[in-house]
Amino acid sequence: MSKEKIFIFDTTLRDGAQTEGVDFSSDDKAKIAHSLSEVGVDYIEGGWPGANPSDTNFFNNPPNLESNLVAFGMTKRSGRSCENDPGISSIVNAKVNHVCIVGKAWDYHVDVALDIPKEENLENIKDTANYFIKNNKEFMFDAEHFFDGYKNNKNYALSCLKAAYDNGARWIVLCDTNGGTLPQEISEIVSDVSKINCILFFFKLSIKNCL
């Protein structure tokens, strides 16, 4: 029997909640989470505490599950420490032991959307990872637009992953946010990333542009 295991990370309660016409209540989230747990899902991303009342209430009174319940959020804002960032505070105070934090991995978005130096983005990733690890949270880094970033500036995209890994992340989410990467490209890029020793990674594809 193989000792390898495929871990399932479900984002229904967060990504699924962005679907037009969907508005999960806290009770809805709990019922769905129980159903996912019963079928053996390893990680259930429950939402973004602090982003809306439903998600905040859900994480204030999380359901008792066999699965690992995960709080989602984003890296700290530039110009603030993690301790003084309200978004980070909502996540670290959530009553769960696992967090998935999204950060920019495409240099174009760092330059244009964040309008900060590339090194500052790396520092934000490092500080955020280190903060959650110090607070005894299992830290997962969601590399937003990773495949676009890799194709535009491979070294910088990989440096974003390394910044998270070197500061405690052991799960890296390779996110094709726009859903525009071709299968052959995915195979080649994932193979390259997997050469980075000891990094465990999830692979998340967006299919929104295909619907």
N, C-alpha and C positions, 0 to 999 in steps of 0.2 A: 504494500500500500504506500502511495506517495505521501511524503510528509508535507508537501506543498498545500497551501490553502488559498482559495479565492475568497476575499472578503467582499461583502456586498454593502455598498453605501447608498442609501435611498434618500432622494431629495424631494419626495412628493410634498412634504409639508412646507417646503420653502420654495423651490423652483415651481412646483405644481401650483402653489398659491398665487403665482404671477399670471396664470392662465386667465383669459378674459371670462368674466362671469363666475369665477371661483372666489369664495370668501369664507374661509374656514373659521369657525368659532373655536375657542379653546377646547370645548367638548368634542367638536369634530376632530380636532388634532389628536386628542387623547384616544378616541376610538380607532382612528386610522393607525396610530402608533402601536396600539395593542395588536391590531391585525397584522401589521408588518413584523412585529416581534414574534408572533405566533408561528409565522412561516420561516423564521430563522434569519431574518435580516440582521447583519452584524452591527451596522451603524445607521441610525435614523437622524437625519438633519431636521430638527424640529422647527426651525425658524430663526428669526433675528430678534433677540430680546432687546427691548428699548426702541425698536422701530415702529411698533404699533401696540395698542392695548392687548390685542388677542395673543400675540407672541409673548409679550411681557407676562401676562397672566399664566400662560402655559408653562413658562419656565419658573414662575414663582411656585407653582404647584405641579411639578412634572409627574407623569404617570410612572408607576412602578413597572419596569420592563426587564426582560431578560437581555434585550439588546442595549447597545450603548447609545444614549441620547446625546445629540450633538447640537451645540449652539453655534449659530453662524454670525459673522460680522466682518469688519474690515480693519485693516491695519490702522494704527494711530495716525492722527492728523499731524501734518508738519507744524512745527512751532509749539507743540504740546508734548508733555511727557505722558506716558501711559497712565500714570496715576491721576493726571488732570484731564483726561479725555473722557467725556461722558459716555461715548459709544463703547469704549473699552471697559469702562466701569460696569455698564449694564451686562456685558457678556461675562466678565470675570465673576460677577455676583450671581449669575444664573446658577440654579441648583443642579448642575451637571458637571461631570468630570472631563468632558471632551468638547473641544472647540475647533471649528474650521474657519480660518480667517483668510479672506480674499485680499490679494495685493496685486499691484500692477507688475506684469512681466513683459510688457511690450514697451520698448523705449519711446515709441511715438506717443503713447498715452501719458507717459511720465513727462515728456516735454510739453505736450499740448493740453491734456486734460488736467493733470496735476500742476503743471507749470513750475516744476521744481527740478533741481539738479538730479542727475541719475544716481549719484552717490547718496543723496539725501533719501531717495526712495529705498535704497538698500539699507540705510540706517533705520528707517521706519520699520522695515521688515524684521531686521535684527532685534530691535528694541521690543517689538510686539511679541515675537517668538519667545524671547528671553523672559518677558514679563509673565506670560501665561505659564511657562514652565516653572518659574519661581513660585507661582500660585497653584502648583500641583495639578495643572490641567494637561491632558493629552492634547498636543498641539498639531493641527493639520494645516498645511499652507495650500491655499487655492490660488494657483498661478493664473490670474485672469488673462485671457487672450494669449495664452502661452505659445500656441503654434504660430500665430501671426508674429509674435515677438521673436520667436526662434528664427523664422524665415527672414526677418528684417535685420536682426542683430543677435546672432546665436550666442555669442559670448556674454552679452548682457542678460539675456533671458536665463541662461544657465546660472549666472551669478546671483539672480534673484532666488532660484531654488537653493543654491548653496548658502545664501544668507540665512534662509529659514532653517536649513538642515544643521548648519554649524551652531545654531543657537537653540537646538532642541527638537525641531520638527523631525518626526520619523515617518510621516505620511505626507506625500506631495501630490496634490491634485493637478494633473495636466488638463487644463480647460480649453477646449476649442469653442470659445464663447460665441463667435459668429457662425459656427458650423460650416465654415468654408474650406476646411482642409480635406484634401483628397485622400482616399484610403492608402495609396502608396506612400504619400508624404507622411501620414500618421505612422505607418510601419517603420519608416526610416528614422523619423524623429524619436519615437518611443524607444527604438533600439539603441539610439545614441544616448538618450537620457538614462537608460537602464544600466549603462556602463559606469555610472557614478556609484561607487561602492556603498552598499548598506542602505541606500534610500529605498523605501517602500513607496509606491505611488499608486494612486487611483487615477483612472483615466475617465474624464467626463466630456462627453460630446453634447453640444447643443443641436437639437433638430428643429428649432423654432423656424429657421429660414427655409426648411424643407416642407413645412405644412401649408 
